């Protein structure tokens, strides 16, 4: 109901402006072109001031109405993302201040210096000092912002800390797959020619490489809180983009060209449920690059948890090698050995004793 009321007000304002314009046409016919032009000039000057006031008020109102629904009130969910937020706030502060000053001057000048009897326009073709000022000052601010942006970019795409958790994330139309190194702490090699060889090897892992035998393949990403995480990013078909809006991170996933970035989660999923007031909150992985007709559905889930819960989850996962090659699974081999041992025992030994 409130939204309909706002729309109705906007429509009424446009109708009033239209009626004023039509009335000015009738006045021009009655009073003559010269008088009509001067009257229209005054009306336009007044409307420009109204537009300025209504525009700034509308911008403020929209900010009050929707700011709480953005990710800014929650704060960055990663340590490195705090710097990204700081950069954005500085950018908004500088550009917002310049925008307000220039727009106020633009509309005020149009109203104040409109055509008047006995007043001539001042021709101002060139001023070297003024031109240097409005060229140099923006250039300095932009240079500072770019330098800080590059500094943070090189940091999050550079070498991760030695204690970082390594997770490989691979995008394909239209989902994400994760691969974790096993106890050896190393990811096995991949070869695109091995896709689905054997059947189910959707990440084209080279199982001739012993380092791949303990790798874990999952569809959800689990991360420990307070510990650096290095993402090794791949794509199988077209260009995707790993978007981690809560952590203020994003990176292209390019076929054949692995990319990396790292960050440190600050809050567990359970803590974010409290911070956001949303009991159903989840960290999401979005695809921020148009990748096909199913692009909208390409969503992944990240679970940030304590170190103990993360290690418990890690221990519960079975290496993909044993899933694709069950005959190599030590557990099944032991079960087979136990079954054979039982089958070879005499029946009398298997009977319970009185």
BALOBA-1460 file (C-alpha; in Angstrom, 3 decimals):
// residues 354
<rec num="1" residu="x" x="0.000" y="0.000" z="0.000"/>
<rec num="2" residu="x" x="2.846" y="2.358" z="0.875"/>
<rec num="3" residu="x" x="4.567" y="1.696" z="-2.460"/>
<rec num="4" residu="x" x="1.339" y="2.413" z="-4.373"/>
<rec num="5" residu="x" x="0.991" y="5.695" z="-2.505"/>
<rec num="6" residu="x" x="4.522" y="6.738" z="-3.513"/>
<rec num="7" residu="x" x="3.840" y="5.807" z="-7.151"/>
<rec num="8" residu="x" x="0.610" y="7.816" z="-7.077"/>
<rec num="9" residu="x" x="2.477" y="10.872" z="-5.766"/>
<rec num="10" residu="x" x="5.092" y="10.602" z="-8.535"/>
<rec num="11" residu="x" x="2.356" y="10.294" z="-11.179"/>
<rec num="12" residu="x" x="0.579" y="13.348" z="-9.774"/>
<rec num="13" residu="x" x="3.801" y="15.380" z="-9.910"/>
<rec num="14" residu="x" x="4.276" y="14.524" z="-13.585"/>
<rec num="15" residu="x" x="0.644" y="15.397" z="-14.330"/>
<rec num="16" residu="x" x="1.066" y="18.787" z="-12.636"/>
<rec num="17" residu="x" x="4.250" y="19.493" z="-14.604"/>
<rec num="18" residu="x" x="2.474" y="18.506" z="-17.831"/>
<rec num="19" residu="x" x="-0.459" y="20.798" z="-17.045"/>
<rec num="20" residu="x" x="1.906" y="23.683" z="-16.287"/>
<rec num="21" residu="x" x="3.630" y="23.122" z="-19.644"/>
<rec num="22" residu="x" x="0.314" y="23.110" z="-21.486"/>
<rec num="23" residu="x" x="-0.822" y="26.249" z="-19.664"/>
<rec num="24" residu="x" x="2.402" y="27.995" z="-20.657"/>
<rec num="25" residu="x" x="1.648" y="27.200" z="-24.314"/>
<rec num="26" residu="x" x="-1.760" y="28.853" z="-24.039"/>
<rec num="27" residu="x" x="-0.204" y="31.881" z="-22.322"/>
<rec num="28" residu="x" x="2.336" y="32.195" z="-25.145"/>
<rec num="29" residu="x" x="-0.499" y="32.417" z="-27.633"/>
<rec num="30" residu="x" x="-2.292" y="35.110" z="-25.624"/>
<rec num="31" residu="x" x="0.681" y="37.249" z="-24.509"/>
<rec num="32" residu="x" x="3.043" y="36.809" z="-27.419"/>
<rec num="33" residu="x" x="6.319" y="34.959" z="-27.859"/>
<rec num="34" residu="x" x="8.603" y="37.378" z="-25.935"/>
<rec num="35" residu="x" x="6.511" y="37.533" z="-22.760"/>
<rec num="36" residu="x" x="5.879" y="33.788" z="-22.952"/>
<rec num="37" residu="x" x="9.595" y="33.029" z="-23.191"/>
<rec num="38" residu="x" x="10.375" y="35.111" z="-20.100"/>
<rec num="39" residu="x" x="7.569" y="33.517" z="-18.149"/>
<rec num="40" residu="x" x="8.653" y="30.021" z="-19.191"/>
<rec num="41" residu="x" x="12.171" y="30.915" z="-18.099"/>
<rec num="42" residu="x" x="10.979" y="31.716" z="-14.579"/>
<rec num="43" residu="x" x="8.839" y="28.582" z="-14.431"/>
<rec num="44" residu="x" x="11.725" y="26.400" z="-15.583"/>
<rec num="45" residu="x" x="14.065" y="27.973" z="-13.023"/>
<rec num="46" residu="x" x="11.552" y="27.258" z="-10.256"/>
<rec num="47" residu="x" x="11.024" y="23.668" z="-11.474"/>
<rec num="48" residu="x" x="14.781" y="23.075" z="-11.489"/>
<rec num="49" residu="x" x="14.990" y="24.037" z="-7.805"/>
<rec num="50" residu="x" x="12.020" y="21.770" z="-7.052"/>
<rec num="51" residu="x" x="13.705" y="18.930" z="-8.943"/>
<rec num="52" residu="x" x="16.919" y="19.470" z="-6.960"/>
<rec num="53" residu="x" x="15.115" y="19.358" z="-3.606"/>
<rec num="54" residu="x" x="12.933" y="16.395" z="-4.535"/>
<rec num="55" residu="x" x="15.882" y="14.526" z="-6.056"/>
<rec num="56" residu="x" x="18.125" y="14.895" z="-3.019"/>
<rec num="57" residu="x" x="15.225" y="14.071" z="-0.688"/>
<rec num="58" residu="x" x="14.396" y="10.987" z="-2.758"/>
<rec num="59" residu="x" x="18.016" y="9.811" z="-2.688"/>
<rec num="60" residu="x" x="18.130" y="10.227" z="1.096"/>
<rec num="61" residu="x" x="14.775" y="8.454" z="1.518"/>
<rec num="62" residu="x" x="15.847" y="5.488" z="-0.653"/>
<rec num="63" residu="x" x="19.043" y="5.177" z="1.387"/>
<rec num="64" residu="x" x="17.067" y="5.143" z="4.643"/>
<rec num="65" residu="x" x="14.612" y="2.639" z="3.197"/>
<rec num="66" residu="x" x="16.992" y="0.143" z="1.586"/>
<rec num="67" residu="x" x="20.405" y="0.504" z="3.236"/>
<rec num="68" residu="x" x="19.447" y="-2.014" z="5.914"/>
<rec num="69" residu="x" x="18.709" y="-4.592" z="3.208"/>
<rec num="70" residu="x" x="22.203" y="-4.394" z="1.728"/>
<rec num="71" residu="x" x="25.286" y="-6.314" z="2.916"/>
<rec num="72" residu="x" x="26.940" y="-3.203" z="4.382"/>
<rec num="73" residu="x" x="25.228" y="-3.275" z="7.834"/>
<rec num="74" residu="x" x="26.456" y="-6.860" z="8.342"/>
<rec num="75" residu="x" x="30.041" y="-5.853" z="7.736"/>
<rec num="76" residu="x" x="32.597" y="-7.933" z="5.896"/>
<rec num="77" residu="x" x="32.684" y="-11.613" z="6.847"/>
<rec num="78" residu="x" x="36.416" y="-11.756" z="6.059"/>
<rec num="79" residu="x" x="39.393" y="-9.885" z="7.494"/>
<rec num="80" residu="x" x="40.640" y="-8.850" z="4.041"/>
<rec num="81" residu="x" x="37.159" y="-7.719" z="3.017"/>
<rec num="82" residu="x" x="37.274" y="-4.982" z="5.664"/>
<rec num="83" residu="x" x="39.767" y="-3.118" z="3.476"/>
<rec num="84" residu="x" x="37.429" y="-3.454" z="0.498"/>
<rec num="85" residu="x" x="34.587" y="-1.955" z="2.553"/>
<rec num="86" residu="x" x="36.859" y="0.892" z="3.661"/>
<rec num="87" residu="x" x="37.764" y="1.619" z="0.037"/>
<rec num="88" residu="x" x="34.103" y="1.665" z="-0.952"/>
<rec num="89" residu="x" x="33.174" y="4.031" z="1.875"/>
<rec num="90" residu="x" x="36.011" y="6.385" z="0.927"/>
<rec num="91" residu="x" x="34.943" y="6.244" z="-2.729"/>
<rec num="92" residu="x" x="31.316" y="6.930" z="-1.829"/>
<rec num="93" residu="x" x="32.385" y="9.763" z="0.469"/>
<rec num="94" residu="x" x="34.549" y="11.516" z="-2.130"/>
<rec num="95" residu="x" x="32.315" y="10.983" z="-5.155"/>
<rec num="96" residu="x" x="29.140" y="11.634" z="-3.141"/>
<rec num="97" residu="x" x="30.452" y="14.942" z="-1.835"/>
<rec num="98" residu="x" x="31.511" y="16.050" z="-5.321"/>
<rec num="99" residu="x" x="28.163" y="14.960" z="-6.756"/>
<rec num="100" residu="x" x="26.119" y="16.916" z="-4.208"/>
<rec num="101" residu="x" x="28.226" y="20.079" z="-4.578"/>
<rec num="102" residu="x" x="28.182" y="20.037" z="-8.386"/>
<rec num="103" residu="x" x="24.457" y="19.274" z="-8.638"/>
<rec num="104" residu="x" x="23.479" y="21.954" z="-6.134"/>
<rec num="105" residu="x" x="25.612" y="24.508" z="-8.001"/>
<rec num="106" residu="x" x="24.249" y="23.368" z="-11.370"/>
<rec num="107" residu="x" x="20.586" y="23.828" z="-10.461"/>
<rec num="108" residu="x" x="21.159" y="26.905" z="-8.300"/>
<rec num="109" residu="x" x="23.100" y="28.659" z="-11.057"/>
<rec num="110" residu="x" x="20.330" y="27.852" z="-13.563"/>
<rec num="111" residu="x" x="17.811" y="29.493" z="-11.210"/>
<rec num="112" residu="x" x="19.865" y="32.444" z="-9.970"/>
<rec num="113" residu="x" x="21.419" y="33.501" z="-13.273"/>
<rec num="114" residu="x" x="18.405" y="33.126" z="-15.499"/>
<rec num="115" residu="x" x="17.605" y="35.792" z="-18.069"/>
<rec num="116" residu="x" x="16.625" y="39.178" z="-16.577"/>
<rec num="117" residu="x" x="15.947" y="42.629" z="-17.956"/>
<rec num="118" residu="x" x="19.137" y="44.692" z="-18.386"/>
<rec num="119" residu="x" x="21.426" y="41.789" z="-17.481"/>
<rec num="120" residu="x" x="23.948" y="40.415" z="-19.993"/>
<rec num="121" residu="x" x="25.598" y="37.000" z="-19.939"/>
<rec num="122" residu="x" x="29.276" y="37.000" z="-18.968"/>
<rec num="123" residu="x" x="31.412" y="35.228" z="-21.558"/>
<rec num="124" residu="x" x="34.042" y="33.144" z="-19.748"/>
<rec num="125" residu="x" x="36.023" y="31.202" z="-22.380"/>
<rec num="126" residu="x" x="39.207" y="30.194" z="-20.560"/>
<rec num="127" residu="x" x="40.899" y="30.128" z="-17.152"/>
<rec num="128" residu="x" x="44.164" y="28.172" z="-16.861"/>
<rec num="129" residu="x" x="44.216" y="28.034" z="-13.034"/>
<rec num="130" residu="x" x="40.643" y="26.786" z="-12.832"/>
<rec num="131" residu="x" x="41.225" y="24.132" z="-15.484"/>
<rec num="132" residu="x" x="44.379" y="22.910" z="-13.718"/>
<rec num="133" residu="x" x="42.443" y="22.751" z="-10.460"/>
<rec num="134" residu="x" x="39.543" y="20.648" z="-11.736"/>
<rec num="135" residu="x" x="41.937" y="18.356" z="-13.618"/>
<rec num="136" residu="x" x="44.641" y="17.901" z="-10.969"/>
<rec num="137" residu="x" x="42.476" y="17.380" z="-7.878"/>
<rec num="138" residu="x" x="40.324" y="14.539" z="-9.353"/>
<rec num="139" residu="x" x="43.465" y="12.958" z="-10.841"/>
<rec num="140" residu="x" x="45.121" y="12.888" z="-7.397"/>
<rec num="141" residu="x" x="42.057" y="11.331" z="-5.716"/>
<rec num="142" residu="x" x="41.654" y="8.724" z="-8.462"/>
<rec num="143" residu="x" x="45.348" y="7.845" z="-8.343"/>
<rec num="144" residu="x" x="45.189" y="7.303" z="-4.571"/>
<rec num="145" residu="x" x="42.110" y="5.087" z="-4.917"/>
<rec num="146" residu="x" x="43.700" y="3.063" z="-7.735"/>
<rec num="147" residu="x" x="46.937" y="2.588" z="-5.762"/>
<rec num="148" residu="x" x="45.054" y="1.309" z="-2.709"/>
<rec num="149" residu="x" x="42.912" y="-0.913" z="-4.948"/>
<rec num="150" residu="x" x="45.983" y="-2.461" z="-6.558"/>
<rec num="151" residu="x" x="47.588" y="-2.938" z="-3.149"/>
<rec num="152" residu="x" x="44.602" y="-4.953" z="-1.850"/>
<rec num="153" residu="x" x="44.277" y="-6.813" z="-5.162"/>
<rec num="154" residu="x" x="47.900" y="-7.949" z="-5.135"/>
<rec num="155" residu="x" x="47.525" y="-9.018" z="-1.520"/>
<rec num="156" residu="x" x="44.456" y="-11.224" z="-1.960"/>
<rec num="157" residu="x" x="45.782" y="-12.742" z="-5.205"/>
<rec num="158" residu="x" x="49.343" y="-13.180" z="-3.905"/>
<rec num="159" residu="x" x="50.868" y="-15.924" z="-1.797"/>
<rec num="160" residu="x" x="48.589" y="-17.167" z="0.957"/>
<rec num="161" residu="x" x="49.919" y="-17.754" z="4.500"/>
<rec num="162" residu="x" x="51.584" y="-21.130" z="5.032"/>
<rec num="163" residu="x" x="48.820" y="-22.343" z="7.363"/>
<rec num="164" residu="x" x="46.097" y="-21.647" z="4.793"/>
<rec num="165" residu="x" x="43.465" y="-24.242" z="3.985"/>
<rec num="166" residu="x" x="43.597" y="-25.077" z="0.271"/>
<rec num="167" residu="x" x="40.327" y="-25.647" z="-1.567"/>
<rec num="168" residu="x" x="39.947" y="-26.141" z="-5.294"/>
<rec num="169" residu="x" x="36.637" y="-24.856" z="-6.696"/>
<rec num="170" residu="x" x="35.567" y="-25.720" z="-10.236"/>
<rec num="171" residu="x" x="32.671" y="-24.113" z="-12.065"/>
<rec num="172" residu="x" x="30.630" y="-25.776" z="-14.778"/>
<rec num="173" residu="x" x="27.203" y="-25.158" z="-16.253"/>
<rec num="174" residu="x" x="25.556" y="-24.686" z="-13.800"/>
<rec num="175" residu="x" x="27.089" y="-25.723" z="-10.456"/>
<rec num="176" residu="x" x="30.239" y="-25.656" z="-8.331"/>
<rec num="177" residu="x" x="32.404" y="-28.607" z="-7.243"/>
<rec num="178" residu="x" x="35.024" y="-28.558" z="-4.506"/>
<rec num="179" residu="x" x="38.190" y="-30.639" z="-4.055"/>
<rec num="180" residu="x" x="40.214" y="-30.809" z="-0.847"/>
<rec num="181" residu="x" x="43.703" y="-32.245" z="-0.445"/>
<rec num="182" residu="x" x="43.936" y="-35.231" z="1.859"/>
<rec num="183" residu="x" x="46.408" y="-35.893" z="4.646"/>
<rec num="184" residu="x" x="49.371" y="-35.201" z="2.365"/>
<rec num="185" residu="x" x="48.159" y="-31.595" z="2.007"/>
<rec num="186" residu="x" x="48.592" y="-31.683" z="-1.786"/>
<rec num="187" residu="x" x="46.069" y="-31.747" z="-4.612"/>
<rec num="188" residu="x" x="46.609" y="-34.350" z="-7.303"/>
<rec num="189" residu="x" x="47.086" y="-33.448" z="-10.939"/>
<rec num="190" residu="x" x="44.243" y="-32.945" z="-13.417"/>
<rec num="191" residu="x" x="44.004" y="-33.670" z="-17.125"/>
<rec num="192" residu="x" x="40.974" y="-32.547" z="-19.147"/>
<rec num="193" residu="x" x="41.385" y="-35.617" z="-21.381"/>
<rec num="194" residu="x" x="40.462" y="-37.801" z="-18.399"/>
<rec num="195" residu="x" x="36.981" y="-36.329" z="-17.979"/>
<rec num="196" residu="x" x="34.649" y="-39.142" z="-16.899"/>
<rec num="197" residu="x" x="37.477" y="-41.686" z="-17.137"/>
<rec num="198" residu="x" x="36.559" y="-43.666" z="-15.134"/>
<rec num="199" residu="x" x="32.852" y="-42.827" z="-15.134"/>
<rec num="200" residu="x" x="32.143" y="-40.267" z="-12.414"/>
<rec num="201" residu="x" x="35.512" y="-38.564" z="-12.654"/>
<rec num="202" residu="x" x="33.807" y="-35.234" z="-13.402"/>
<rec num="203" residu="x" x="36.808" y="-33.157" z="-12.315"/>
<rec num="204" residu="x" x="39.178" y="-35.001" z="-14.677"/>
<rec num="205" residu="x" x="41.559" y="-35.941" z="-11.870"/>
<rec num="206" residu="x" x="44.637" y="-37.925" z="-12.894"/>
<rec num="207" residu="x" x="44.505" y="-40.937" z="-10.588"/>
<rec num="208" residu="x" x="47.857" y="-42.126" z="-11.879"/>
<rec num="209" residu="x" x="49.242" y="-39.429" z="-9.587"/>
<rec num="210" residu="x" x="49.509" y="-40.861" z="-6.030"/>
<rec num="211" residu="x" x="48.874" y="-37.393" z="-4.566"/>
<rec num="212" residu="x" x="45.284" y="-37.606" z="-5.854"/>
<rec num="213" residu="x" x="44.424" y="-40.812" z="-3.989"/>
<rec num="214" residu="x" x="43.433" y="-39.039" z="-0.777"/>
<rec num="215" residu="x" x="41.732" y="-35.985" z="-2.384"/>
<rec num="216" residu="x" x="38.137" y="-35.276" z="-1.350"/>
<rec num="217" residu="x" x="35.373" y="-34.277" z="-3.774"/>
<rec num="218" residu="x" x="32.399" y="-32.340" z="-2.302"/>
<rec num="219" residu="x" x="29.580" y="-30.088" z="-3.531"/>
<rec num="220" residu="x" x="29.512" y="-27.817" z="-0.441"/>
<rec num="221" residu="x" x="32.488" y="-25.830" z="0.784"/>
<rec num="222" residu="x" x="33.415" y="-26.141" z="4.473"/>
<rec num="223" residu="x" x="35.878" y="-23.654" z="5.969"/>
<rec num="224" residu="x" x="37.343" y="-23.160" z="9.467"/>
<rec num="225" residu="x" x="36.759" y="-19.744" z="11.025"/>
<rec num="226" residu="x" x="39.780" y="-17.515" z="11.718"/>
<rec num="227" residu="x" x="42.097" y="-19.437" z="9.402"/>
<rec num="228" residu="x" x="43.289" y="-18.265" z="5.954"/>
<rec num="229" residu="x" x="41.690" y="-20.021" z="2.998"/>
<rec num="230" residu="x" x="43.296" y="-20.259" z="-0.440"/>
<rec num="231" residu="x" x="40.958" y="-20.935" z="-3.347"/>
<rec num="232" residu="x" x="42.311" y="-22.534" z="-6.525"/>
<rec num="233" residu="x" x="39.706" y="-21.626" z="-9.134"/>
<rec num="234" residu="x" x="38.954" y="-23.525" z="-12.363"/>
<rec num="235" residu="x" x="36.255" y="-23.710" z="-15.035"/>
<rec num="236" residu="x" x="35.332" y="-26.710" z="-17.163"/>
<rec num="237" residu="x" x="33.371" y="-25.177" z="-20.028"/>
<rec num="238" residu="x" x="32.900" y="-21.378" z="-20.242"/>
<rec num="239" residu="x" x="34.084" y="-18.432" z="-18.170"/>
<rec num="240" residu="x" x="32.448" y="-18.305" z="-14.739"/>
<rec num="241" residu="x" x="33.151" y="-16.062" z="-11.759"/>
<rec num="242" residu="x" x="33.399" y="-17.041" z="-8.099"/>
<rec num="243" residu="x" x="31.405" y="-14.364" z="-6.286"/>
<rec num="244" residu="x" x="31.701" y="-14.307" z="-2.489"/>
<rec num="245" residu="x" x="29.725" y="-11.174" z="-1.666"/>
<rec num="246" residu="x" x="29.693" y="-11.722" z="2.116"/>
<rec num="247" residu="x" x="33.485" y="-11.953" z="2.096"/>
<rec num="248" residu="x" x="33.822" y="-9.067" z="-0.443"/>
<rec num="249" residu="x" x="35.760" y="-11.326" z="-2.826"/>
<rec num="250" residu="x" x="35.363" y="-12.339" z="-6.461"/>
<rec num="251" residu="x" x="37.559" y="-13.936" z="-9.104"/>
<rec num="252" residu="x" x="37.071" y="-15.155" z="-12.673"/>
<rec num="253" residu="x" x="37.080" y="-18.889" z="-13.350"/>
<rec num="254" residu="x" x="38.688" y="-19.340" z="-16.761"/>
<rec num="255" residu="x" x="38.926" y="-22.687" z="-18.620"/>
<rec num="256" residu="x" x="42.545" y="-23.853" z="-18.771"/>
<rec num="257" residu="x" x="43.884" y="-20.966" z="-16.658"/>
<rec num="258" residu="x" x="43.666" y="-21.602" z="-12.873"/>
<rec num="259" residu="x" x="43.307" y="-18.440" z="-10.779"/>
<rec num="260" residu="x" x="43.754" y="-18.006" z="-7.032"/>
<rec num="261" residu="x" x="42.734" y="-15.753" z="-4.173"/>
<rec num="262" residu="x" x="42.744" y="-16.036" z="-0.402"/>
<rec num="263" residu="x" x="40.852" y="-14.621" z="2.578"/>
<rec num="264" residu="x" x="40.256" y="-15.257" z="6.266"/>
<rec num="265" residu="x" x="36.658" y="-15.930" z="7.446"/>
<rec num="266" residu="x" x="35.709" y="-13.912" z="10.558"/>
<rec num="267" residu="x" x="32.356" y="-15.382" z="11.556"/>
<rec num="268" residu="x" x="30.898" y="-18.873" z="11.540"/>
<rec num="269" residu="x" x="27.600" y="-19.516" z="9.780"/>
<rec num="270" residu="x" x="25.874" y="-19.740" z="13.160"/>
<rec num="271" residu="x" x="27.313" y="-16.366" z="14.229"/>
<rec num="272" residu="x" x="26.102" y="-14.777" z="10.986"/>
<rec num="273" residu="x" x="22.594" y="-16.071" z="11.658"/>
<rec num="274" residu="x" x="22.639" y="-14.009" z="14.839"/>
<rec num="275" residu="x" x="24.283" y="-10.949" z="13.230"/>
<rec num="276" residu="x" x="21.772" y="-10.855" z="10.376"/>
<rec num="277" residu="x" x="18.749" y="-11.915" z="12.438"/>
<rec num="278" residu="x" x="18.102" y="-14.567" z="9.772"/>
<rec num="279" residu="x" x="17.872" y="-18.149" z="11.112"/>
<rec num="280" residu="x" x="18.127" y="-19.459" z="7.536"/>
<rec num="281" residu="x" x="21.283" y="-17.533" z="6.645"/>
<rec num="282" residu="x" x="23.909" y="-19.277" z="4.510"/>
<rec num="283" residu="x" x="27.095" y="-18.038" z="2.892"/>
<rec num="284" residu="x" x="26.575" y="-18.211" z="-0.848"/>
<rec num="285" residu="x" x="28.804" y="-18.716" z="-3.876"/>
<rec num="286" residu="x" x="27.327" y="-16.933" z="-6.869"/>
<rec num="287" residu="x" x="28.437" y="-16.894" z="-10.474"/>
<rec num="288" residu="x" x="29.089" y="-13.240" z="-11.312"/>
<rec num="289" residu="x" x="29.676" y="-13.860" z="-15.018"/>
<rec num="290" residu="x" x="26.857" y="-14.555" z="-17.480"/>
<rec num="291" residu="x" x="27.502" y="-18.171" z="-18.421"/>
<rec num="292" residu="x" x="24.375" y="-19.441" z="-20.131"/>
<rec num="293" residu="x" x="20.626" y="-19.873" z="-19.731"/>
<rec num="294" residu="x" x="20.998" y="-21.522" z="-16.306"/>
<rec num="295" residu="x" x="23.285" y="-18.770" z="-14.962"/>
<rec num="296" residu="x" x="20.689" y="-17.634" z="-12.406"/>
<rec num="297" residu="x" x="20.678" y="-21.045" z="-10.708"/>
<rec num="298" residu="x" x="24.455" y="-21.416" z="-10.326"/>
<rec num="299" residu="x" x="24.621" y="-21.212" z="-6.554"/>
<rec num="300" residu="x" x="26.963" y="-22.830" z="-4.063"/>
<rec num="301" residu="x" x="26.932" y="-23.012" z="-0.267"/>
<rec num="302" residu="x" x="29.780" y="-22.306" z="2.159"/>
<rec num="303" residu="x" x="29.681" y="-23.560" z="5.736"/>
<rec num="304" residu="x" x="32.035" y="-21.689" z="8.068"/>
<rec num="305" residu="x" x="32.518" y="-23.526" z="11.340"/>
<rec num="306" residu="x" x="34.913" y="-23.947" z="14.220"/>
<rec num="307" residu="x" x="38.255" y="-25.681" z="13.682"/>
<rec num="308" residu="x" x="37.034" y="-28.726" z="15.638"/>
<rec num="309" residu="x" x="33.820" y="-29.052" z="13.593"/>
<rec num="310" residu="x" x="35.778" y="-28.541" z="10.370"/>
<rec num="311" residu="x" x="38.240" y="-31.320" z="11.253"/>
<rec num="312" residu="x" x="35.336" y="-33.574" z="12.222"/>
<rec num="313" residu="x" x="33.640" y="-32.945" z="8.865"/>
<rec num="314" residu="x" x="36.928" y="-33.514" z="7.034"/>
<rec num="315" residu="x" x="37.428" y="-36.862" z="8.771"/>
<rec num="316" residu="x" x="33.932" y="-37.986" z="7.761"/>
<rec num="317" residu="x" x="34.649" y="-37.577" z="4.036"/>
<rec num="318" residu="x" x="35.830" y="-40.478" z="1.888"/>
<rec num="319" residu="x" x="38.512" y="-39.918" z="-0.778"/>
<rec num="320" residu="x" x="37.055" y="-39.868" z="-4.283"/>
<rec num="321" residu="x" x="39.638" y="-42.451" z="-5.389"/>
<rec num="322" residu="x" x="38.006" y="-45.109" z="-3.209"/>
<rec num="323" residu="x" x="34.550" y="-44.146" z="-4.514"/>
<rec num="324" residu="x" x="35.598" y="-44.562" z="-8.146"/>
<rec num="325" residu="x" x="37.808" y="-47.588" z="-7.430"/>
<rec num="326" residu="x" x="35.977" y="-49.453" z="-4.622"/>
<rec num="327" residu="x" x="38.306" y="-52.434" z="-4.927"/>
<rec num="328" residu="x" x="41.120" y="-50.175" z="-3.690"/>
<rec num="329" residu="x" x="39.189" y="-49.128" z="-0.571"/>
<rec num="330" residu="x" x="40.986" y="-50.551" z="2.513"/>
<rec num="331" residu="x" x="37.708" y="-50.705" z="4.467"/>
<rec num="332" residu="x" x="36.047" y="-52.895" z="1.857"/>
<rec num="333" residu="x" x="39.172" y="-55.018" z="1.562"/>
<rec num="334" residu="x" x="39.120" y="-55.587" z="5.325"/>
<rec num="335" residu="x" x="35.416" y="-56.403" z="5.190"/>
<rec num="336" residu="x" x="36.066" y="-58.885" z="2.386"/>
<rec num="337" residu="x" x="38.920" y="-60.453" z="4.371"/>
<rec num="338" residu="x" x="36.735" y="-60.762" z="7.466"/>
<rec num="339" residu="x" x="33.912" y="-62.309" z="5.416"/>
<rec num="340" residu="x" x="36.313" y="-64.804" z="3.837"/>
<rec num="341" residu="x" x="37.752" y="-65.661" z="7.238"/>
<rec num="342" residu="x" x="34.306" y="-66.322" z="8.631"/>
<rec num="343" residu="x" x="33.332" y="-68.395" z="5.589"/>
<rec num="344" residu="x" x="36.431" y="-70.610" z="6.005"/>
<rec num="345" residu="x" x="35.788" y="-71.368" z="9.676"/>
<rec num="346" residu="x" x="34.101" y="-74.669" z="10.582"/>
<rec num="347" residu="x" x="30.456" y="-74.374" z="11.511"/>
<rec num="348" residu="x" x="31.221" y="-75.718" z="14.979"/>
<rec num="349" residu="x" x="33.469" y="-72.720" z="15.673"/>
<rec num="350" residu="x" x="30.709" y="-70.336" z="14.642"/>
<rec num="351" residu="x" x="28.121" y="-71.936" z="16.958"/>
<rec num="352" residu="x" x="27.702" y="-70.178" z="20.301"/>
<rec num="353" residu="x" x="29.040" y="-72.078" z="23.262"/>
<rec num="354" residu="x" x="26.670" y="-73.111" z="26.084"/>
